[in-house]
Amino acid sequence: MKHSTLLPALMLFFCFTFSNVIGQLRTPSSVGTYEKGTITLESGEEIDGYIYMDMMNPQDFQKRVYFIDEEAYAAYSEGEDVDDRATKYDSKDLQGFSLENGKKFKQARYVNLFAKRKQDKVPKQLLLEVAAEGKVTVFKKYHHTQGFISPYLPDRTKVSDAEYAEWQKNNFEILARKEGEKAVNLSTINIKKLVGDNRAILMNYAKDEYGFRTAFTKGPVFESSFQMDALEALTRMVEDYNKS
């Protein structure tokens, strides 16, 4: 009898420990807030209002947008709960959205080649932050924080919400999309295919004039994660390419 009860208990203990090591479940956030901005519907219609942004759980605004009008925002500012007054738009419903602070998000189709499960490799329409736009568009894809995720993310029991959100802002995947093609993760990107049709840009890359070759050689922080130095260097190269 002792053995029959001990085995399930051990299994439960190891499952709990394993879950805590490799995954942190989505939790309530103190940093989420409605920010002034504009959504662009699939039809092209633009609507001004307020968009819920939460860097504790960025997968939310990358998959869908919760949007309120001026009247609801006034109530929100007074401390009222306005969740039931928010209109939800899925990523497929929008061309994108922009915030008053200058950030812009566009719909992009992406397949996660790093996914472990087959169902996670299904192409998804996401709303991704734009770092550069033109013949080549560069996106920031923030890390998913729900369910089983990388153990490299900060332990939410040891850092504040603000510290966790700051980490998210500075650690992300970089995607690049050439006109007429799919968005590709920087970890698997072919630089010659991306900008090789412009010899001058390719030569500048080879001479590391943009600083991107050095940043890219350093590799990701973990898995497919990059930081601001790599993004800024790639953006310099892509903006140069887009102007040519």
C-alpha positions, 0 to 999 in steps of 0.5 A: 500500500505504501508503494501504491501511494508513494509512486503517484506522489513522486510523479506529482512532485516531479511534474510540478518541479518540471513545470516550474523549471521550464514554464511559467503560466500567464499571471495577472499583470500590474503593468498592462494599460490602455494606450491611445492609438489607431486600429486599421481594419481589414477594410482599411477603415481607421478608428481612433481609441485606446488599445490594451497593451501588456508587456507581461503577456505580449502574446495577447496583443500579438494575437488580438486587440482589446479596444475601447473608445474615449468614453470608456477610457474616461471611466477607466481613468477613474478606476472603473472596470471597462473590460465588458465595454472593450471590443475584441479584434482578432489579428485576422480582423486588422491590417494593424494598429499604431500607438500615439508613442510612435510604435506601429504593428502590422499583420504578418504571417509566421510559421515557428520553425523552432516549435517542438509540437506539430500543432505549434508549427501551423502558420499564424497571423500575428500583429507584430511591431515594425522596426523597419518598413519597405522592400524589406520589413523588420518585425519584433516578435515578443516572447510567448509567456503562457504555458510551457516556455523557455527557462531563460525568462525571468522567474516571476516570483523573484522579479517585479512586474516592471522588471519582467516587462523591461526584460520582455522589451529588450529580448525578442525574436527578430523577423524579416519579410521581403516583399512577396515572401513570408516572414522569416526568423533571423536565426534562420535567415539568408542574408544574401537572399535578403539583400544580395540583389543590391551589391553595395549593401552586401559589400557594406554588410561584408565589411560590417559597416552596419555593425550587424555582422558582428551582432549576428555572429554573437548569436541569440541570447537563447534559442531564437532570442535577440536584443536591441543591438542586433535589431538596431544594426539590422535596421540600419542595413535594411533602411539603407537597402530600402532607400536604394 
